[in-house]
Amino acid sequence: MSIQVEQVTKEYGTQKALNNISFSIGKGEIVGFLGPNGAGKSTMMKIITCYLPQTQGKVAVCGFDVEEDPLKVKAKLGYLPEHNPQYLEMYIKEYLEFVGGIYKIKNIKARVQELIDLVGLQKEQHKKIGALSKGYRQRVGLAQAMIHDPEVLILDEPTTGLDPNQIIEIRELIKSVGKEKTVMMSTHIMQEVEAICDRVIIINNGELVADKPTSELKNAANQTQQVRVVFGGGISKNQLKQIDGVKRAEQENDAWIVESDAKEDLREAIFKFAVANQLVILEMNRNLYDLEQVFQQLTKS
């Protein structure tokens, strides 16, 4: 396993930031690490990257314990924190060579050029970091995280503050990098998770509330069907509840919201009901939950 987290608890005095968290991430996975503000995401990432010690439990990266072998752990992972710290007065190449020197990388100039090409900094490579837009600074941050060719990448809110075009560019870059590395990424942008991540881990109030493949998480939430239907004539709630599988029917203005736990498509049953009762259907739509709604369901107080 690239990342192994076993029964981790982190306490700040009497407050528990993390409570008995366990999960593992295999080689080559891109995992979305989600949770509302204050849920403990950044704390967990800082423990994995050896910036904070856990109160209880064990964490290992590529088989190395974060407490017993922190230097070996840091050699195996790259970290882009939410607030990307950089020396703004340094030139891009100068900064990346400086970071590469810390890792004692041989042939550093060739490696820096390779990363500049990989993250799309060719046009900006002769500028100082302070002269770059936030999107390009994030690219520099990704380059420094990958300078030593780590097996694992930890990315904390990598697209925060970027414009839509920059978000798409960084998203595609992460997707490309994820073909060869294990990526654990924290974000609040659900479309980003659906577009990039193979799997989703959600924590809330310091506790694990979901750990599933992205598609499976959405399908689990969609076990309850919801159909919005507008009939051409009057109809009562009791009539609709006579349809096989219907557990709830509520009126919203001129429409009915009908819910069912049945696996069969509820729209077919509603259509047959309308035909049998000589009703006209003016409009009918099936509502499916997206990942954002699933997240809200799992993290509501």
Contacts in CASP RR format, 6 or more apart in sequence:
PFRMAT RR
TARGET T0000
AUTHOR 0000-0000-0000
METHOD contacts of the structure
MODEL  1
MSIQVEQVTKEYGTQKALNNISFSIGKGEIVGFLGPNGAGKSTMMKIITC
YLPQTQGKVAVCGFDVEEDPLKVKAKLGYLPEHNPQYLEMYIKEYLEFVG
GIYKIKNIKARVQELIDLVGLQKEQHKKIGALSKGYRQRVGLAQAMIHDP
EVLILDEPTTGLDPNQIIEIRELIKSVGKEKTVMMSTHIMQEVEAICDRV
IIINNGELVADKPTSELKNAANQTQQVRVVFGGGISKNQLKQIDGVKRAE
QENDAWIVESDAKEDLREAIFKFAVANQLVILEMNRNLYDLEQVFQQLTK
S
1 24 0 8 1.000
1 25 0 8 1.000
1 26 0 8 1.000
1 27 0 8 1.000
1 60 0 8 1.000
1 63 0 8 1.000
2 25 0 8 1.000
2 26 0 8 1.000
2 27 0 8 1.000
2 28 0 8 1.000
2 29 0 8 1.000
2 61 0 8 1.000
2 62 0 8 1.000
2 151 0 8 1.000
2 152 0 8 1.000
2 182 0 8 1.000
3 23 0 8 1.000
3 24 0 8 1.000
3 25 0 8 1.000
3 26 0 8 1.000
3 48 0 8 1.000
3 59 0 8 1.000
3 60 0 8 1.000
3 61 0 8 1.000
3 152 0 8 1.000
3 182 0 8 1.000
3 184 0 8 1.000
4 24 0 8 1.000
4 58 0 8 1.000
4 59 0 8 1.000
4 60 0 8 1.000
4 61 0 8 1.000
4 63 0 8 1.000
5 21 0 8 1.000
5 22 0 8 1.000
5 23 0 8 1.000
5 24 0 8 1.000
5 44 0 8 1.000
5 48 0 8 1.000
5 58 0 8 1.000
5 59 0 8 1.000
6 22 0 8 1.000
6 57 0 8 1.000
6 58 0 8 1.000
6 59 0 8 1.000
7 20 0 8 1.000
7 21 0 8 1.000
7 22 0 8 1.000
7 56 0 8 1.000
7 57 0 8 1.000
7 58 0 8 1.000
8 18 0 8 1.000
8 20 0 8 1.000
8 21 0 8 1.000
8 22 0 8 1.000
8 44 0 8 1.000
8 47 0 8 1.000
8 54 0 8 1.000
8 56 0 8 1.000
8 57 0 8 1.000
8 58 0 8 1.000
8 59 0 8 1.000
9 16 0 8 1.000
9 18 0 8 1.000
9 19 0 8 1.000
9 20 0 8 1.000
9 21 0 8 1.000
9 54 0 8 1.000
9 55 0 8 1.000
9 56 0 8 1.000
9 57 0 8 1.000
10 16 0 8 1.000
10 17 0 8 1.000
10 18 0 8 1.000
10 43 0 8 1.000
10 44 0 8 1.000
10 47 0 8 1.000
10 52 0 8 1.000
10 54 0 8 1.000
10 55 0 8 1.000
11 17 0 8 1.000
11 55 0 8 1.000
16 206 0 8 1.000
17 40 0 8 1.000
17 43 0 8 1.000
17 206 0 8 1.000
18 40 0 8 1.000
18 43 0 8 1.000
18 44 0 8 1.000
18 47 0 8 1.000
18 54 0 8 1.000
18 203 0 8 1.000
18 206 0 8 1.000
19 205 0 8 1.000
19 206 0 8 1.000
19 207 0 8 1.000
20 207 0 8 1.000
21 44 0 8 1.000
21 203 0 8 1.000
21 206 0 8 1.000
21 207 0 8 1.000
21 208 0 8 1.000
22 208 0 8 1.000
23 201 0 8 1.000
23 208 0 8 1.000
23 211 0 8 1.000
25 31 0 8 1.000
25 182 0 8 1.000
25 184 0 8 1.000
25 199 0 8 1.000
26 182 0 8 1.000
27 151 0 8 1.000
27 182 0 8 1.000
28 178 0 8 1.000
28 179 0 8 1.000
28 180 0 8 1.000
28 181 0 8 1.000
28 182 0 8 1.000
28 183 0 8 1.000
29 182 0 8 1.000
29 183 0 8 1.000
29 198 0 8 1.000
29 199 0 8 1.000
30 174 0 8 1.000
30 175 0 8 1.000
30 178 0 8 1.000
30 182 0 8 1.000
30 183 0 8 1.000
30 185 0 8 1.000
30 196 0 8 1.000
30 197 0 8 1.000
30 198 0 8 1.000
30 199 0 8 1.000
31 183 0 8 1.000
31 184 0 8 1.000
31 185 0 8 1.000
31 197 0 8 1.000
31 198 0 8 1.000
31 199 0 8 1.000
31 200 0 8 1.000
31 201 0 8 1.000
32 184 0 8 1.000
32 185 0 8 1.000
32 186 0 8 1.000
32 187 0 8 1.000
32 193 0 8 1.000
32 196 0 8 1.000
32 197 0 8 1.000
32 199 0 8 1.000
32 200 0 8 1.000
32 201 0 8 1.000
33 41 0 8 1.000
33 44 0 8 1.000
33 45 0 8 1.000
33 184 0 8 1.000
33 185 0 8 1.000
33 186 0 8 1.000
33 201 0 8 1.000
33 203 0 8 1.000
34 41 0 8 1.000
34 186 0 8 1.000
34 187 0 8 1.000
34 188 0 8 1.000
34 193 0 8 1.000
34 200 0 8 1.000
34 201 0 8 1.000
34 202 0 8 1.000
34 203 0 8 1.000
34 295 0 8 1.000
35 41 0 8 1.000
35 202 0 8 1.000
35 203 0 8 1.000
35 204 0 8 1.000
35 295 0 8 1.000
35 299 0 8 1.000
36 204 0 8 1.000
36 299 0 8 1.000
39 203 0 8 1.000
39 204 0 8 1.000
39 205 0 8 1.000
39 206 0 8 1.000
39 299 0 8 1.000
40 203 0 8 1.000
40 206 0 8 1.000
41 156 0 8 1.000
41 186 0 8 1.000
41 203 0 8 1.000
42 82 0 8 1.000
42 156 0 8 1.000
42 186 0 8 1.000
43 52 0 8 1.000
44 203 0 8 1.000
45 79 0 8 1.000
45 154 0 8 1.000
45 156 0 8 1.000
45 184 0 8 1.000
45 186 0 8 1.000
46 52 0 8 1.000
47 53 0 8 1.000
47 54 0 8 1.000
47 59 0 8 1.000
47 66 0 8 1.000
48 59 0 8 1.000
48 61 0 8 1.000
48 66 0 8 1.000
48 77 0 8 1.000
48 154 0 8 1.000
48 184 0 8 1.000
49 73 0 8 1.000
49 74 0 8 1.000
49 77 0 8 1.000
49 78 0 8 1.000
49 79 0 8 1.000
49 154 0 8 1.000
50 66 0 8 1.000
50 70 0 8 1.000
50 73 0 8 1.000
50 74 0 8 1.000
53 67 0 8 1.000
54 66 0 8 1.000
54 67 0 8 1.000
58 65 0 8 1.000
59 65 0 8 1.000
59 66 0 8 1.000
59 67 0 8 1.000
60 66 0 8 1.000
61 73 0 8 1.000
61 76 0 8 1.000
61 77 0 8 1.000
61 152 0 8 1.000
62 73 0 8 1.000
62 76 0 8 1.000
62 77 0 8 1.000
62 151 0 8 1.000
62 152 0 8 1.000
64 72 0 8 1.000
64 73 0 8 1.000
64 76 0 8 1.000
65 73 0 8 1.000
66 73 0 8 1.000
75 103 0 8 1.000
75 148 0 8 1.000
75 150 0 8 1.000
76 150 0 8 1.000
76 151 0 8 1.000
76 152 0 8 1.000
77 150 0 8 1.000
77 151 0 8 1.000
77 152 0 8 1.000
77 153 0 8 1.000
77 154 0 8 1.000
78 145 0 8 1.000
78 146 0 8 1.000
78 148 0 8 1.000
78 150 0 8 1.000
78 152 0 8 1.000
78 153 0 8 1.000
78 154 0 8 1.000
79 145 0 8 1.000
79 153 0 8 1.000
79 154 0 8 1.000
79 156 0 8 1.000
80 138 0 8 1.000
80 141 0 8 1.000
80 142 0 8 1.000
80 144 0 8 1.000
80 145 0 8 1.000
80 153 0 8 1.000
80 154 0 8 1.000
80 155 0 8 1.000
80 156 0 8 1.000
80 158 0 8 1.000
81 156 0 8 1.000
82 156 0 8 1.000
82 157 0 8 1.000
82 160 0 8 1.000
82 186 0 8 1.000
84 137 0 8 1.000
84 138 0 8 1.000
84 141 0 8 1.000
86 95 0 8 1.000
86 129 0 8 1.000
86 130 0 8 1.000
86 137 0 8 1.000
86 140 0 8 1.000
86 141 0 8 1.000
86 144 0 8 1.000
87 95 0 8 1.000
87 98 0 8 1.000
87 129 0 8 1.000
88 128 0 8 1.000
88 129 0 8 1.000
88 130 0 8 1.000
89 128 0 8 1.000
89 129 0 8 1.000
89 130 0 8 1.000
90 98 0 8 1.000
90 128 0 8 1.000
90 129 0 8 1.000
91 126 0 8 1.000
91 127 0 8 1.000
91 128 0 8 1.000
91 129 0 8 1.000
92 116 0 8 1.000
92 121 0 8 1.000
92 124 0 8 1.000
92 125 0 8 1.000
92 126 0 8 1.000
92 127 0 8 1.000
92 128 0 8 1.000
92 129 0 8 1.000
92 132 0 8 1.000
92 140 0 8 1.000
93 112 0 8 1.000
93 116 0 8 1.000
93 125 0 8 1.000
93 126 0 8 1.000
95 129 0 8 1.000
95 140 0 8 1.000
95 144 0 8 1.000
96 112 0 8 1.000
96 115 0 8 1.000
96 116 0 8 1.000
96 140 0 8 1.000
96 143 0 8 1.000
96 144 0 8 1.000
96 147 0 8 1.000
97 108 0 8 1.000
97 109 0 8 1.000
97 112 0 8 1.000
99 144 0 8 1.000
99 147 0 8 1.000
100 108 0 8 1.000
100 111 0 8 1.000
100 112 0 8 1.000
100 147 0 8 1.000
100 148 0 8 1.000
101 108 0 8 1.000
103 147 0 8 1.000
103 148 0 8 1.000
105 111 0 8 1.000
105 147 0 8 1.000
105 148 0 8 1.000
111 147 0 8 1.000
112 143 0 8 1.000
112 147 0 8 1.000
115 121 0 8 1.000
115 143 0 8 1.000
115 146 0 8 1.000
115 147 0 8 1.000
116 122 0 8 1.000
116 125 0 8 1.000
116 143 0 8 1.000
118 143 0 8 1.000
118 146 0 8 1.000
118 177 0 8 1.000
119 139 0 8 1.000
119 140 0 8 1.000
119 142 0 8 1.000
119 143 0 8 1.000
119 146 0 8 1.000
119 173 0 8 1.000
120 139 0 8 1.000
120 173 0 8 1.000
121 136 0 8 1.000
121 139 0 8 1.000
121 140 0 8 1.000
121 143 0 8 1.000
124 132 0 8 1.000
124 136 0 8 1.000
129 137 0 8 1.000
129 140 0 8 1.000
130 137 0 8 1.000
132 140 0 8 1.000
133 166 0 8 1.000
134 161 0 8 1.000
134 162 0 8 1.000
134 166 0 8 1.000
135 162 0 8 1.000
135 166 0 8 1.000
135 169 0 8 1.000
135 170 0 8 1.000
138 158 0 8 1.000
138 159 0 8 1.000
138 162 0 8 1.000
138 166 0 8 1.000
138 170 0 8 1.000
139 170 0 8 1.000
139 173 0 8 1.000
142 155 0 8 1.000
142 158 0 8 1.000
142 170 0 8 1.000
142 173 0 8 1.000
142 174 0 8 1.000
142 177 0 8 1.000
145 153 0 8 1.000
145 155 0 8 1.000
146 153 0 8 1.000
146 177 0 8 1.000
150 181 0 8 1.000
151 181 0 8 1.000
151 182 0 8 1.000
152 181 0 8 1.000
152 182 0 8 1.000
152 183 0 8 1.000
152 184 0 8 1.000
153 177 0 8 1.000
153 178 0 8 1.000
153 181 0 8 1.000
153 182 0 8 1.000
153 183 0 8 1.000
153 184 0 8 1.000
154 184 0 8 1.000
155 174 0 8 1.000
155 183 0 8 1.000
155 184 0 8 1.000
155 185 0 8 1.000
155 186 0 8 1.000
156 186 0 8 1.000
157 186 0 8 1.000
157 187 0 8 1.000
157 188 0 8 1.000
158 170 0 8 1.000
158 174 0 8 1.000
158 185 0 8 1.000
158 187 0 8 1.000
159 166 0 8 1.000
159 167 0 8 1.000
159 170 0 8 1.000
159 171 0 8 1.000
159 187 0 8 1.000
159 189 0 8 1.000
159 192 0 8 1.000
162 170 0 8 1.000
167 189 0 8 1.000
167 192 0 8 1.000
171 192 0 8 1.000
171 195 0 8 1.000
171 196 0 8 1.000
174 183 0 8 1.000
174 185 0 8 1.000
174 196 0 8 1.000
175 195 0 8 1.000
175 196 0 8 1.000
177 183 0 8 1.000
185 196 0 8 1.000
185 197 0 8 1.000
187 193 0 8 1.000
190 290 0 8 1.000
190 291 0 8 1.000
190 292 0 8 1.000
190 295 0 8 1.000
193 200 0 8 1.000
193 214 0 8 1.000
193 291 0 8 1.000
194 214 0 8 1.000
194 290 0 8 1.000
194 291 0 8 1.000
197 214 0 8 1.000
198 213 0 8 1.000
198 214 0 8 1.000
199 211 0 8 1.000
199 212 0 8 1.000
199 213 0 8 1.000
199 214 0 8 1.000
200 210 0 8 1.000
200 211 0 8 1.000
200 212 0 8 1.000
200 213 0 8 1.000
200 214 0 8 1.000
200 217 0 8 1.000
200 291 0 8 1.000
201 208 0 8 1.000
201 210 0 8 1.000
201 211 0 8 1.000
202 208 0 8 1.000
202 209 0 8 1.000
202 210 0 8 1.000
202 211 0 8 1.000
202 295 0 8 1.000
202 298 0 8 1.000
202 299 0 8 1.000
203 209 0 8 1.000
204 298 0 8 1.000
204 299 0 8 1.000
209 298 0 8 1.000
209 299 0 8 1.000
210 217 0 8 1.000
210 298 0 8 1.000
212 220 0 8 1.000
214 291 0 8 1.000
217 291 0 8 1.000
217 294 0 8 1.000
218 288 0 8 1.000
218 289 0 8 1.000
218 290 0 8 1.000
218 291 0 8 1.000
218 294 0 8 1.000
220 294 0 8 1.000
221 289 0 8 1.000
221 293 0 8 1.000
221 294 0 8 1.000
221 297 0 8 1.000
222 288 0 8 1.000
222 289 0 8 1.000
223 261 0 8 1.000
224 259 0 8 1.000
224 260 0 8 1.000
224 261 0 8 1.000
225 259 0 8 1.000
225 260 0 8 1.000
225 261 0 8 1.000
225 262 0 8 1.000
225 265 0 8 1.000
225 266 0 8 1.000
225 286 0 8 1.000
226 257 0 8 1.000
226 258 0 8 1.000
226 259 0 8 1.000
226 286 0 8 1.000
226 287 0 8 1.000
227 257 0 8 1.000
227 258 0 8 1.000
227 259 0 8 1.000
227 260 0 8 1.000
227 266 0 8 1.000
227 267 0 8 1.000
227 270 0 8 1.000
227 284 0 8 1.000
227 285 0 8 1.000
227 286 0 8 1.000
227 287 0 8 1.000
228 252 0 8 1.000
228 255 0 8 1.000
228 256 0 8 1.000
228 257 0 8 1.000
228 258 0 8 1.000
228 283 0 8 1.000
228 284 0 8 1.000
228 285 0 8 1.000
228 287 0 8 1.000
229 255 0 8 1.000
229 256 0 8 1.000
229 258 0 8 1.000
229 270 0 8 1.000
229 281 0 8 1.000
229 283 0 8 1.000
229 284 0 8 1.000
229 285 0 8 1.000
230 254 0 8 1.000
230 255 0 8 1.000
230 256 0 8 1.000
230 281 0 8 1.000
230 282 0 8 1.000
230 283 0 8 1.000
230 284 0 8 1.000
231 256 0 8 1.000
231 274 0 8 1.000
231 279 0 8 1.000
231 280 0 8 1.000
231 281 0 8 1.000
231 282 0 8 1.000
232 279 0 8 1.000
232 280 0 8 1.000
232 281 0 8 1.000
232 282 0 8 1.000
233 279 0 8 1.000
233 280 0 8 1.000
235 256 0 8 1.000
235 277 0 8 1.000
235 279 0 8 1.000
237 249 0 8 1.000
237 250 0 8 1.000
237 251 0 8 1.000
239 277 0 8 1.000
240 246 0 8 1.000
240 249 0 8 1.000
240 256 0 8 1.000
240 258 0 8 1.000
240 273 0 8 1.000
241 248 0 8 1.000
241 249 0 8 1.000
242 273 0 8 1.000
243 258 0 8 1.000
243 266 0 8 1.000
243 269 0 8 1.000
243 270 0 8 1.000
243 273 0 8 1.000
244 262 0 8 1.000
244 269 0 8 1.000
245 260 0 8 1.000
245 261 0 8 1.000
245 262 0 8 1.000
245 266 0 8 1.000
245 269 0 8 1.000
246 258 0 8 1.000
246 259 0 8 1.000
246 260 0 8 1.000
246 266 0 8 1.000
246 269 0 8 1.000
247 259 0 8 1.000
247 260 0 8 1.000
247 261 0 8 1.000
248 257 0 8 1.000
248 258 0 8 1.000
248 259 0 8 1.000
249 256 0 8 1.000
249 257 0 8 1.000
249 258 0 8 1.000
249 259 0 8 1.000
250 256 0 8 1.000
250 257 0 8 1.000
251 257 0 8 1.000
255 283 0 8 1.000
258 266 0 8 1.000
258 270 0 8 1.000
260 266 0 8 1.000
260 269 0 8 1.000
262 269 0 8 1.000
265 286 0 8 1.000
266 286 0 8 1.000
267 284 0 8 1.000
267 286 0 8 1.000
270 281 0 8 1.000
270 284 0 8 1.000
271 281 0 8 1.000
271 284 0 8 1.000
273 279 0 8 1.000
274 280 0 8 1.000
274 281 0 8 1.000
289 297 0 8 1.000
END
